[in-house]
Amino acid sequence: MLNDTTEEGFVFRVDLDLRPEGTKGEITNSIGAMEIYYESWGRQWERQALIKARYCGGSRQVAEETLERLHPFVYRKYLDQKAIDEIASIKVRIDQSLVAQKGPKRAGRDIKLGRGGIREIEFIVQALQLLYGARTPELQVKSTLETLDVCDSLGLLSTPHYRDLKEAYIFYRRIENRIQYYHGTQTHLVPENEEMQKLLAKQMGVACEGEGFTLLDEVKRRRERVRKIFDSFFTKSEEKTDETFPVPLDDEKAVADWLDSLRFNQPEMSARALNFLRNGRPFTHPSENSRTIFDRFGPLIVAEAVTTPWPDHVLLGFDALVEARHGRDMLYDLLDKHRPVIKLLSAIFSSSEHLTNILLRHPDILDRMLVFDLVDMPPDTALYRRELESSFEAGGALEDQITRVNSFRIAEMLRLGIRGILGLADRFETMGGLTALAEEYLKVLSKIACGSVDISSGFCDDVRWTLLAAGKLGRREMNFGSDIDLLIFYEGGDCAGDYVTKLAQTIIRLSGIMTPYGAGYQIDMRLRPEGEMGPLTVSYKAMESYYNSRGVAWERLALVGARPISGDEVFSEKVQSVIRRFIFSAPLTAIEAKKIMDIRERIADEKVKPGAVDIKFGRGGMIEIEFICQWLRLERPLSDGERVDERPFTITTLKEAKERAWLEPGVADQLIDGYMLFRSIEDALRMDREQAVNQLPLSGLALYRVARRLNIPGAGPDRFVGYVKGVMKNIRRLYLEFGGARA
């Protein structure tokens, strides 16, 4: 009722925002709930506000008990410098908010919230009350003027400071009363109109006789004096411009406008995340210490975000990380003391949702990398072997072994991704690392499988087997989200077939087990003889017969680069000899070349949706470059004794083709450029989600993000799709010329 506006106006404005939890809390609270709130989560500004709390209605007994329970919170026996610094920080945020809302000129006329105004006098007085009030009961008074008198009598203020503050406070309040009475509204702005100023000065008894002298000049003189006194109490080191927020973070509209000017794509969402990072979500209560620390390093997060392809995801990522770790103070202390970590996390959050999710689900992985400084280490196959084998040798239940193996796998994939994002590793180092990791993973999975195969029908000791990798793993071109193409062959007694089939099924099952660290690799065995129509594992005799009589031309290309990963070494070499003879037995005939090109067209028809830009399966995509390289290698088998190159197959073959003039002048360079572009796009798409994504986004934020990440001159987001289509059109022409010359 007091707040209701009628035709005769209203009685008083009523504000309940100072209650526990503010506008989000209950309007009324029990004394016990209030006490718990302030003891556990009370903030510095609430302590200041409650200095003036007093009885004004209802039960006096309840009021007295409430004030008695609040007393230890307001007047603490010990108050450190951090609390005083927080008062200064509150005033900084008030200044920022005032300028953001009213502009510098209007803020200069605000005698309450402006620099050197009423609020700064009150803050000085309240700071002295909080510092000395617990030991000096005389300071536990409600009135600002009365407190100033007590401070003077106790010697807490020098006589000049006391006089200036008291006179300014009375002066400001007299102006405030007059302008509010005149306007009939709650305002603290000195009028701009000179006639109004003269009238107000006359009422105030201020002489404005000098030429050009106005009431604003008198206000300015007093404000400068108050500000000097305020600064003497709250001395804070000057912070660099790029290390402060230009607006208060709880003013989400002002923050959103600021982020919009920095070209954030979703400024409102990002503004909310920034507010949560500093002030917490509703009904959470970050400590004053965490807020103070965030004010120091928080601006660097925004500065780093602006340099990334997707700045909004940086702020959302930090917000999610804080929620996931449940240790805000410890995390903020880490980020403040180790600023390079902010750059590292910003790069991850902007570049990869997949890597971000790993960090959020397993924050221990980040701790491990930071403690041991693992990001600087290049891939190390020997380390992979030791770590994965130790996970196996530790024993325990099968699920525990797979969990440990997957824990290392996911941590190493995260580390390799971070190295690539930060520019510490090029694409081929990352390929090599992911390939070596997958190899060692399969080797230890094979050992685990051998120990867990069901042998209830009897142990089979007369068996030799080999596990061959083809596709990306065979050609040492693994990427994030790549599956693994495998073939398994065996020889031995009557029991060998059943045993090796169970072994293969177990390897596939173990790799697919979902653990807290995710599953392993998706295994594809369709490249085996007879494909899906044939048995899962194939005997040596059946394999030899198939490749000698029924193997087809496309299989020759598909098996280029196939190599053994695990199994009996002697038997593996025996199988390899058969496969090498099959691949390199003779050049492809014109009919076979035509069939391969027909198969290529069918792949494009079946895999690519109309209108899509598929950088792998689309016409002119990466698969056509890979076909050319496999074809070139098939035509030029290694001579006896020549070592197989252990570098990524496609790019190595293209460089060799250039050096040895296997292609027309300039063709190899064009293929290399196209391949590098497609792999860059694939890296961006797959690292984001660790899925076999090959289709280029045609519009929206996803396209903007990919284009910004690749940062190709002259191919910004608005031209990027056209640029890629142009490259694909050229690759298509080169492929058709290459295949047409052979078909």
Steps between C-alpha positions, in 0.01 A plus 500: 500500500781742578636450149168517314457803274161674515368825355648669807841333452655243735618492860850351479703297256556159657808295405540142624810420294730498804348176633703175494546377137380841376219502245522121464451427870187467711341832601499390863752281683519334838764639734684168483507493119615861493782426744619197299495706179711784634740273690558282193461726198462860614688745280688818575237734358234329717715559806517870413127526434407335830692760702190719469248223580257595782153423634211676325193283561362166610632316803776692673616180665544327162681807365739505794577129465556545125740791551679312777561202269611730218749680724791246463460505122503880474764577763760229460783488751755473223472669160788467256613718211305285253174631644614860456613423145156354432337829608720679248408243235130556568547871438690430177206293378257777599707748296504268200127434519420869534705595194357208301140594583512880499814587307803693631329841489190404699712293739696817573180666629399212731567613860412161650669229293751712305867537588546693824126480579284390791575129451877553540450687828279216621758241391776678696282511810386139463858379452600661829197349672582153367869528587462631855133451591541158666751647750349848523124488573472878451535441127199269488258778404265539204540863395781595263540848656502356851763246396715779354486678835606181682787444257619856563485458877689168482765645271414262214467798267726803482323829573523625137365170368220496757401857419507450122301176511237634737453826311482319166249248635269773631544698177412199283197409710365855481534498119341154487200610705440807286527336157284205609240734647499707182474202260284283723714198417807316628788668321852599593597693187589866527295682229676588176291812450695807617187682622407198712854487632489868600168451676632194683824682591301790641291262711821333618668831582782432258658812350520471118602857432829430321498500123415155370474351851206260542358268761663212311839659565431497874385139479812411304725665761346300783499178300870528424575547868285203606658287230851576624402394849331185365812409301717547809288237678462258213833507319506234228773446248412631157392219272571488129209591279490153345481341848173655613143455388354819352157431652374313810441135418166488681367753247448237231353741247804728517730198485312362198537835320873495574543141378296580191748776419775235527319291232371225728232301317275446802574796729199453730589137573867590547410790730302261719797261510734780608260599776482139618879473495534793738182496705384140471167357394181579694514364855874431481734704712853555367739638759614860495850367441394322180333818373808706571726250324265477200506878464877467452513227235148508357570773241776279357241230427304747288819623331599143412147412388499783246803347325331159454262379227207467743531746792159417649604140556804616696287675763246217505785250535652677800156525660441127447848418635429690822174310544669166429789542744306623805810681627470859382759653736768241425438515123504881495822506698654262242384713206618822663847366578543309173363731230621282205241244609232753401638508145509120488143459623372777274644321198336171604158648576491687170633223277353174623178407674637146525817603685296740712270217607803286592624775732159551656445129562857431611659813652771276647645467148564876486659493846730218387612691191565820693689332783729304267509765223412235241378735228855573383582130445476368140336158438706213640420147382717341771311698766168386355615139515620529862189678625252271324681181595521612863121552491466139385761358739334665801240224468160509664158456345471523123294819524768661720772416248300651212422809710870559568588447134227741385602752764849523351364500144262790562762699693754460222247593231422814700870580527557449127199717423627778725843490337336539159270781614787694658719458193756285684454216249431496129235283338740215424632477854140475618427230239808310613407530867142386447623211284756385755242528779250286307768238422610461859138502616421208266810311613406516867134429415619185320686392814197561718284312249737202496461474875124527499395283202262227605698171479244283680496268198874452529821698461633540144880508497552416133406839359674794339316823416566852381300818530545733199406867495380658176339836423604800709687297759684292241603811308594683823242773449283470811293801593259584780190288446668256259382142516740206458493260204629156604553160341583186703656189348610176664637149447519196725310194609129429499435726798681803351200642314269503803769640729603788269137588425433524874816707532384741228154528654655571840727774359199667335297468821776635725555799276128576515459474878370830641713608797506824703757614242288402202543208262801414284504496121228393261638195320404423139587158353319527166825505298551125568469252212135469388417807713196475726400176328816322609613372842627753754845342502658322202744212488828543318404243239163667429662844494769389254243336275277807502770755417651275233172439317208717611641825636380804306668822390350734760629269777850543363470874551330464839777277635784735404667580831354200687745378765511269803435645844493198727540123494767251402784684320602214271142427400435874452782523247366192323157667465658827392678325214170372363337843526799674337484258207127568466540882506809530281462198269437704185380845395125549488345428163285760326190299592604486867575874497153566358340286771688692770380832359142365486527392864623850587190652337274260687662599830426866428139422406439289810688701763444864406166671557375738228633851553755394761868594479667175610877548511566126520246311289378785280619526141836672514539404866782343697419143394593586140843624610544182705396287199765670288769434763401136547493456124845657465643269766337196339671592172837545671556219754795514733804315380644213702670631811342845473355607835137600535473870586355530850368852448134584412436331166308751288710812553822296480390347168404840358839646590676199348286535186615859470867418554498209253270666244234227514240763412477786254682820613299689763246222559666369818508851647129547432421164657714582803325835548158338467589218737633744762181708477275196538700367795486844665123508465474140619717583802273790590182296461619178664696650786184686592289188555731198441261366239558411137362833377580585139229744396585869500243719677341720237393786728469619859738502791652162418618625158622825655699302754668270243586794274649698787703204618654439157542874441571468127577841341213608277275215619309645794171351622299658217732357232622183662249255353561638150875472553475133604270422207755654266777279640279192474416584138871513417577172685214339310653608170842363597349169615302451180809576292707254705242219491391570143856452377495147647143386431 
